[in-house]
Amino acid sequence: MSTTPAGREAWRLIGDYWFGGEMQERFHAACETANISPPQLKALLSLEPGAGQPMRDLAHAWHCDASWVTCLVDGLQDRGYVERQPHTNDRRVKVVALTALGAKVKDEALAVLHEPPASLEVLNADEQRQLRDLMAKVAQHLICVD
């Protein structure tokens, strides 16, 4: 099954919503909560507790140069949100691991991001459930691009 014109329009509306002023303000509020810059927040949100990742893998996943990863990790490390550790199999490789403080700050930033915006109130309770169910259905089929 291919995407229909209605599907393309729905996706455009989602993009307009996500990149619009209300969500941009929300993203910057989450940055303030975490006391970090937008690129650092994006980096922090991509890290999972207990799952250290080599810096070269982060550069690949974030589609950026290794020097930019170093800059982002330095800022997060300065705040105590991550720590560099030697790789278990190769001490030459540095792994970035989320600290307990980093996990706490990530949760606080996500709480800001996940707070429903006022514009959602135009939908009644049934419509909000329908939106949730449709988005959950789409989310089940997310494709990770490496």
C-alpha positions as CSV (number, residue, x, y, z in Angstrom):
1,M,0.0,0.0,0.0
2,S,1.4,3.4,-0.9
3,T,0.9,6.8,0.7
4,T,-2.1,8.6,-0.5
5,P,-2.5,12.4,-1.0
6,A,-4.3,12.4,2.3
7,G,-1.4,10.7,4.0
8,R,1.0,13.2,2.5
9,E,-1.2,16.1,3.7
10,A,-1.4,14.5,7.2
11,W,2.4,14.2,7.3
12,R,2.8,17.8,6.2
13,L,0.5,19.0,9.0
14,I,2.5,16.9,11.5
15,G,5.7,18.6,10.3
16,D,4.1,22.0,10.4
17,Y,3.0,21.3,13.9
18,W,6.3,19.9,15.1
19,F,8.4,22.7,13.6
20,G,6.0,25.4,14.5
21,G,6.3,28.0,17.2
22,E,4.5,26.2,20.0
23,M,6.7,23.1,19.8
24,Q,9.9,25.1,19.3
25,E,9.1,27.0,22.5
26,R,8.5,23.7,24.2
27,F,11.8,22.3,22.9
28,H,13.7,25.4,24.2
29,A,11.9,25.1,27.5
30,A,13.2,21.6,27.8
31,C,16.7,22.9,27.0
32,E,16.4,25.4,29.9
33,T,15.2,22.6,32.2
34,A,18.3,20.6,31.4
35,N,20.6,23.7,31.2
36,I,21.9,22.6,27.8
37,S,21.8,23.8,24.2
38,P,19.4,22.3,21.6
39,P,22.1,20.1,20.0
40,Q,23.1,18.8,23.5
41,L,19.5,18.0,24.3
42,K,19.0,16.1,21.1
43,A,22.2,14.1,22.0
44,L,21.0,13.5,25.6
45,L,17.6,12.3,24.4
46,S,19.3,9.7,22.2
47,L,21.2,8.1,25.0
48,E,19.8,5.3,27.1
49,P,20.7,4.3,30.7
50,G,23.0,1.3,30.9
51,A,23.7,1.4,27.2
52,G,27.1,3.1,26.7
53,Q,27.9,3.8,23.0
54,P,31.2,4.3,21.3
55,M,31.7,7.9,20.1
56,R,32.2,6.8,16.5
57,D,28.8,5.1,16.6
58,L,27.2,8.3,18.0
59,A,28.8,10.3,15.1
60,H,27.3,7.8,12.7
61,A,23.8,7.8,14.3
62,W,23.8,11.6,14.7
63,H,25.1,12.1,11.1
64,C,27.9,14.4,12.1
65,D,31.6,14.6,12.4
66,A,33.4,13.0,15.3
67,S,34.7,16.4,16.4
68,W,31.1,17.6,16.9
69,V,30.3,14.5,19.0
70,T,33.3,15.4,21.1
71,C,32.0,18.9,21.6
72,L,28.5,17.7,22.5
73,V,29.8,15.0,24.9
74,D,32.2,17.5,26.5
75,G,29.3,19.8,27.4
76,L,27.2,17.0,28.7
77,Q,30.1,15.6,30.7
78,D,30.9,19.1,32.2
79,R,27.4,19.0,33.7
80,G,27.7,15.4,34.9
81,Y,25.1,14.0,32.5
82,V,27.4,11.5,30.8
83,E,30.8,10.0,31.4
84,R,33.4,8.6,29.1
85,Q,34.4,5.0,29.8
86,P,36.8,2.6,28.1
87,H,35.2,0.0,25.9
88,T,35.0,-3.4,27.5
89,N,36.8,-5.1,24.5
90,D,39.0,-2.2,23.3
91,R,40.5,0.3,25.7
92,R,41.4,2.6,22.8
93,V,37.6,3.2,22.2
94,K,35.7,5.6,24.4
95,V,32.1,4.8,25.3
96,V,29.7,7.5,26.3
97,A,27.4,6.4,29.1
98,L,24.5,8.3,30.7
99,T,25.0,8.9,34.4
100,A,22.2,8.7,37.0
101,L,22.0,12.5,37.0
102,G,21.9,12.5,33.1
103,A,19.0,10.0,33.2
104,K,17.1,12.2,35.7
105,V,17.6,15.3,33.7
106,K,16.6,13.5,30.5
107,D,13.4,12.4,32.2
108,E,12.7,16.0,33.3
109,A,13.3,17.3,29.8
110,L,11.0,14.6,28.4
111,A,8.3,15.6,30.9
112,V,8.4,19.1,29.4
113,L,8.4,17.8,25.8
114,H,5.6,15.3,26.5
115,E,3.3,17.8,28.2
116,P,0.3,18.1,25.8
117,P,0.2,21.5,24.2
118,A,-2.9,23.7,24.7
119,S,-3.7,23.4,21.0
120,L,-4.6,19.7,21.6
121,E,-7.6,20.9,23.6
122,V,-9.5,21.6,20.4
123,L,-10.0,17.8,20.2
124,N,-12.5,16.2,22.5
125,A,-11.6,13.1,24.6
126,D,-12.7,10.7,21.9
127,E,-10.7,12.5,19.2
128,Q,-7.7,12.6,21.4
129,R,-8.0,8.8,21.9
130,Q,-8.3,8.3,18.2
131,L,-5.3,10.5,17.5
132,R,-3.3,8.5,20.1
133,D,-4.4,5.2,18.6
134,L,-3.5,6.3,15.1
135,M,-0.1,7.6,16.1
136,A,0.6,4.4,18.1
137,K,-0.2,2.4,15.0
138,V,2.2,4.5,12.9
139,A,4.9,4.3,15.7
140,Q,4.8,0.5,15.6
141,H,6.2,0.6,12.1
142,L,8.9,3.2,12.5
143,I,12.0,2.4,10.4
144,C,15.3,3.2,11.9
145,V,17.6,4.8,9.3
146,D,21.4,4.3,9.9
